[in-house]
C-alpha cells in the first residue's frame, strides 16, 4: 500500500549534460523535456544552468514557452548562483520561474573557494531569495559538498539549515557532490536532518563515484528524504549520477509504500533516445536498459525457464517495454536454441537439433556472434535442407565516390528469378545503394524495413586490411531484427548484411 509520495527530479538536461563531451541542442532539450514530463511522468526537471551560453538561453526559452502552454512551468527548474540577482534576471528573460540556488554546503568550500564567513554567505543568499520572492519566483537551495560538510563541519551545516528554515524557500537540496558517501552515512546524515527539521522538504542528489549511488538513494528514502535527483542512463560528471531506471525499479520493488509516479514502461525508450542524442553508449550489462539484461546465455538457465520459470525474478522485461532473449553461443545448449526456434516458428527433431547445436558451439568457439536471425542460414547449411531458400541475390554493383560529386551506385539485383537494374545517388556509397534498392522495390509496391542502427566492428589491434563486421538493425511495423555482413571492405560488408535482410524480409 502506498503511504508516502516522493518527488523525482530529473537533471539529465543540466547535471547530466556535464558528462564529458556531451552537449544537447535546443531542439533535443525540448524533445527530452516533453518526454520526461509527459511520457515518463517525472515530477520535475532541471533543464540548465543560468548564464552559461546563448544556446542554453534559447533552449530554456523554448522549454518554458512550451511548459506555460501545457501547465508545466512550475516543474521546470534552473540552476542559479549567488550573484546579486544576475541569474534571476537571466531566468526572467528565459521564462523560467523556479531557481535551484547553488550555495556552499561545507565549511571547506566556503572558506577556500569563496573566502567568506558563514554570516557573509548567508546574508548574500538571503538577498537573492528575497529578490526571487519579490518577482514571484520559487526557490530551492543546493548545499554544494553537503556530504563532506556533514563529515567534517556538521556544526556549519546545521547553522546553515537553521538559517534556511526561516527563509521563504520550497526545498533544500542535499548533494553528495563528490560521490563520497557510503550508504550507512547517507542514512545517518539524512535521518539526523529530517528529524531536526521536520517541516522542511529535503531532496537527495547522489553521485556514483564508488558505484554506490543506487544504494545511497535507497538509504536516503529509508531515512525519510522527500525527493530524489536522477539522470537518464546515470549521465553526469565523472562517474555520473544515480541512474533513473535503476532507482525506479529498486523503489518499486523494495520500498512498496513509496509512490514515485514514474512510468516504468517508458524507461527503455527514453534511455535509447538519450543515447542516440548524445552518442553516449549504454553498456550492454547496465541494469534495466542494457541490451544483455534480459538475455539468458547459459543453456541451463533457458532450461530452467521452461520448468516453472526457475531463473525469473521480479525484474520482468515486460515491465520496461522489453522482451526476454536467449543468446546463441558455445554455452547456450539446446534449450536456448529451442527458445529461438519457437520465436521463428521452426521445429527440429532431436537429431537435427543436435547438429545445429554443434555448429553454434563451433561458431562460439571461434568468437563468432550468432543471433536468432542467423538460425535459418545455419539450419540450411548444416542440414543441407531448404529451411531457408535464398530468393534475393545482389548480383552486381558499381560504387562511385568522386571529390565534388555525390556518391552514386548502379545496382543489379535478382528477386525470385527476375532481374532489375537501378542507379541512385546518396550521401555516401551505402546510402546510394539503399536508394537504388528502394527504387527497385517501389516498382513492386513494397516498402522496405527502415534502417535504425548501423554498427561497424574491426578486431582490436588489426591493420587496415582487417575484416570488418557491419551490424545493421532494421525496423518493420511488426518487429526489429538484426543482420550482419563480413568483408574487408566496410561498404561491401554492409551490402552483405542488407542482402540477408532482403531474404529475411
N, C-alpha and C positions, 0 to 999 in steps of 0.2 A: 504494500500500500504506500502511495506517495504521500509523504507528510511534510516535505520541505522542497522548495524550489531554489535552484542555484542558477545564477546568470552565467551564460557563456559569452565571453567577449573574444571574437576572432581578430587577431592582429597580424594576419598574413600580409595585408597590404601596407602595414607600417613596419613592425618589427621583423616580419618575415622577409621583407624586401631588403633587410640588412644582411641577408645571405650574400656571401662574396660573389660578385659577378652578376647579381640579379637586379633587374630594373623593369617594372611594369610600365607599359604605355598607358596613356589616359584612357583609351578605349578598353584595354584589358582590365584596368582597375574598375571601371564602371561595370563591365560584364561580371566580374567576380563579386563586386559589391551586391549586385542584384541577386546572383546565385546564392551567396552566403545568407542573405536575409530572407529571400522568398522561397528558395528551394531547400537549403539546408536548415533554415529556421533558427539560426543562431540569434541570440538576444541582442548583441551589439557588435559593431565592427569599428576598429581603429584603422583609419584609412591613410594617414600621412603624418609627417612632422611639419609644423609650421615653418615658413621662411626658407625652405630647402631650395626650391627652384621654380621657374616659371611653369615647367612641365607638371610639377607637383600641384601647383596652384590650379592649373587647368583641369587636372584630374579630379581634385576635390570639388571644384565648381560644378563639374558635370555630375558628380555623385550627389551633391547636395540639391542641385536642381531637380534631379530625378526623385530624391528622397522626399522633398517637400510635396511633390505632386502625389506621392504614394502614402504619405503619412509616416515616413520612417526617419524624419530628420532628427528626432531625439535619440536615435540609435546609431548616429554617425559621430565618431569621436576623432579628435585631432590632438596629437602630442604638442604641447606648448612649453614655453620656457619662462623663467623669472626674469623678464626683460623690460620691466616698466610698461607693459601693455602693448609692446610691438607685435607680439604673437597674436594678441587678441584682435588687433586691427587687421592682421593678415587673415585670421579666421572670419572676421566680419565680412571682408571683401569676398572671401571664398564661399560664404553662405553657410558655414558650419555654426553650431550653437552649443556644442559640448566640448570642453577642453580637458585634457589629461595633463595636468601641470607637473613638469619634471622638477623635483626638488632633491635635496641630499638626505638620504636615509641613514648615513653613517657619519660619525664624527670625523673619521679619517678622510672621507671625501670632502666634507665641509671645510676642514682645516687646511688640507693641502691643495685642493683644487680651487675652491672659492676664496680661501684665506679670510673667512668670516667667523664671527662668533655666532652661536645659536640665536641670540636675540636679534642680531642684524639680519640673519637669514629669514627668521620668522616674520620680521617686520616687512621685508620685501615681498614675501609670499602673501601676507595679509593684504598688501596694497593691490596685488594682481587679482586676488579673489574678490576684493571689493569692486574693482573696475569691472570684472566679469559680471558680478551681480547687478551692477547698475545698467548694463546693456542687455540684461536678460539671459546671460549665458549660464549654463550649468557647469560646475567644476568638480572634477575628480583629481586627486593628488597622488602622484607617484612618489614613493620614497626610494630613490635610487640607492642601490647597495644596502638595502634594508637587512638582508640576511647577515652580512658582515657587521652591520650595526648592532643586531641582536647578539651576535657573538662577542663583540669587542667593546661596544659602547651602549649598553642597554639603557642606561640612565638617560642618555641623549635621545634615544628612540622614544622612550616614554614621555620625556619632556616635550618632544615634538608632537606626539599624539595627544597629549594634554592640550596643547595649543590648537591642534586641528579639530578636536572635539567641540571647540567653541566657535568654529568658523562655519559659514553657510556653504558647506560642501555636500556632495551627494555620496561619494565613495572615497575610501583610502585604498590605494593600490600597492601591494607588497611584493616587489620583485626580488627574486634570487638572481640578481643581475649577473653575477659571475658563475652561476651554476655550481655553488659550493656546498649546498645543504645536503645532509642525509635525511632520510625520511623520518628518523627519530627527532632530529632538530626541528624539522618542518612542523611536525605535530605539536611539539613542546612550545615553540615560539608562537604559533598562531593561537594555540589554546590559551596561553597567557594573555595575549592581546584581546581576544574575543571576550574572555571573562572580565577583563579590566574595563573594556569599553563596550558594554552590551547593546548600546543603541546605535553604534557605528557600523556601517557596511564595509566589509573588507574583501578585496579580491586578492587572489594569489597568482603570481606570474612566474612560472618555473622555466629554467633553462636546463639543458641536457648534457652538460659537460662531462658528467660522470655516468651518463645513461640512467639517471635516477629521476628524471622529470615526471614520469607517469606515477612512480611510487610516491613522489613528493606530493603530487596532486591528490592522490588517494588519501594520504595522511592529512593534507590541508582540509579536505572535506570532512574527514572524521573529527578534526579539531574544531569545526564549526565555521569555516570561511563561507562567504556568501556568493562569491563569484570566481571564475577561473579565466585566465588568458591563455589562448591556444592558437596554434597555426596549422594550416593545411600542410601535410607531409612533414610536419616538425621543422619547417623552414625557420631560419633565424641566424643571428650572428654566431660564429664559431660552430659549436655542435648543434645549434638550433634551439628551438623552444619545445615545450610539451606538445606532442602531436595530437591534433584534434580527433582523428579517427580512433586511435588507441584509447584516449581518455573517455570518449563516448561509450565505447564497448565496455571498458572497465567499470565505469559508473553504473551503467545499466545492469551489469551482471553481478557486481559485488556491493553496490550500495543502492539496493532497490527502493529505498524510501526517498531517494533524491530524484526530483524531476528536473531534467535539463532541457527538454524540448527540442533537441536536435534530431533531425530526420535521418536515421541510420541508412536507409536505402539509397540516399543521395551522396553518401560519403565518397564512394568509389569514383563516381563520375566527376565530382568536383576535384578530387585528387588528381585524376588523369588530366583534367583541363589545366590545372595549375602547373602540372609537369610539362604539358605541351607549351604553355605560355612562357615558361622560364627556361626550358631545356634542362631543368634540374631533375635528373632521372630518379625514379622511385626504386630503391633496392628491391630485388626480387623477393627477399626474405623479410621485408618490412611488414609488421603486423597489420592486418585488416586490408591494406591496399596493395601489398606486394604481389607480383604475379605468381609466386610459389606458395602463398599462404594457405590456399585451399587445394593444393596439389599433393596427392599421395604418390610417393615414389616407390617405396618398398612393396613388393608383392604381398607380403603378409598383412599389410595394412588394408590393401584392397580386398583381400580375402576376408579380413575381419569386418569390413564394411558390408560384405554380403551376408554376414552372420550376426544379425541384430545390431548393426552399426557400432561394432565394438570400438572403432577408432574415431568416433564422432565426439565432439564436445559441444558446449553451448554456443560456440562461435560458428554457427551455421552460415555458410556463404550467402544463402538467400536473404539473410537479414540485411546484407550490404549490396544487394543487387548483383550477386555473383553466383557462379556455379562451381561445384567440386569437380576437379580434374584428376586424371590418373596418368602419371608420367610414364613414358616408354623408354626403357634403357636396360642396362645389364642387371639391375636389381628389381625390375618390375614384376617378372614372373607372369604366369598365365592369368591370374586374377585381374591384373591391371589391363592386360591385352583384351580380355573378355569385356571389361567395362567400356573400353574404347570401341570395340566391335559393336556392342549394343547401341551406342550412340550413332554409329554409321548404318545400323540396320543390317549388319552382316552376321552370319553364323558359320562357324567352322566345327568340324568333328575333332575328336581328340588328337588324331594323328596330324591333321592339318595345323591345329593349334600348336602342337609340339614343334613342328617345323618352323612356323612363323616366330615362335618364342626364341628358338635357337638363333635365327637370323637377327632378331632385335638385340639379343645379348651380344652377338658378334659385332654388330654395329656399335653398341655401347662400349665394348672393349676398345674400339678404335676412336673413342671420344666423338663419334658422330651423333648428332642430335636427331631424335626420331619423334614425330608428332602423330596425332590421330589421323591427320590428313595424308600422312605418308603410308598409312596402312594398306590402302588398296594397291599401291605400287609394289609394296613388299610381298603382299599375298600373290599378286600376279607373277612376280619374279621367282619366288620360292616354289610355288606350286605349279608353275607353268600353266596357269589357267587363264580364263578370260574374265577374272574378277574385275579387272579394270582395263577396258579396251580403250586405247588412245584414239580419240576421234578428231583431235585438232593437232595439226603439225605446223609449226613455224618453219617453212621450207627455206626461206632466204630473206636477207635484209641488207640494205646498204645504209650505213650510218655516216653522216657528214657533219663536220664541225669546222667552220672556217672563220677566221677573225673578221669581225664586222658583219657577218651574216648569221641569221638564225639557224640553229641546228635543224637538220631535216632527216627523215627516214623514208626509204622506199621499202615496202614490205610485201612479201609473198607468203600467203598462208593457205592451208588446206583444211576445210571443215567438212567432215563426212564425205570425203572424196571430191568436194567441189573446191576449185582454186579461185583465189581472189588476189588482186594486187591493189595497193593504195600507197599514196605519198602524203606526208604531212610535215609541218614544222612544229617546233615546240621550244620551250625554254631551255631544254637540254636534249641530248640524244635519246634518253629513255622517255622523256615527255613526248618527244616527236613520235617515237614508236607507239606509245599508248594512244596518241591522237590518230595515228593511221589505223590502229586496231579498232578504235571507236567508229571510224568511217566504215570499216568492213561490216561490223555488227549492226550499225544503223540501217544498212541496206536490208537486213533481215528483220528489222524492227525489234532488236534485242538490246536491252540496257545492261552493260557490263557492271560487275561489282565495283565499288568505289575503293580506291587505294587510301587507307587510313594510317598506315605506318610503314616505314621503309628503313631497314637497318642493314648496315654492311659490316661484316666482321673479317678481319685479317689476323691470322695467328700471331701472337706477340713475338717480337724478335725476327719476323720474316723480312725478306728483301722485297724489292719492287716486283719480282716475278712470282710472288706468292699467290696461291689460290685464294680467292675471296668468296665469302658466302653472303649472298643477299637474301634477307628475310623480309618478306612483304606480307602485311596484314590487309585483308580485303573485307569489305562490308557489303552485305546484301540486306534486304528488308528482313530476312529471317535470322541471319546469324553473321558472326565474324569468323573468318578462318585464315590460316597462315600457310604460305608456300615458300619453298627455299630453292635457290639455284646456286650452283657452284661452278666457277670458272676463273681463269687467271685474269680475265677482263671483267671489270665491275659491271659494265652495261650488259654484257652478254650473260653474266650470272643473273642479272635482273630479268632479262628476257626469258631465260630458262625457268625462273620462278613464275613468270607470267604465263608461260605455256602450260605449266602444271595447273595454274588457276583456271585456265580456259577449259581444261579437261575435267577438273573437279566441278566447275560451274555448269 
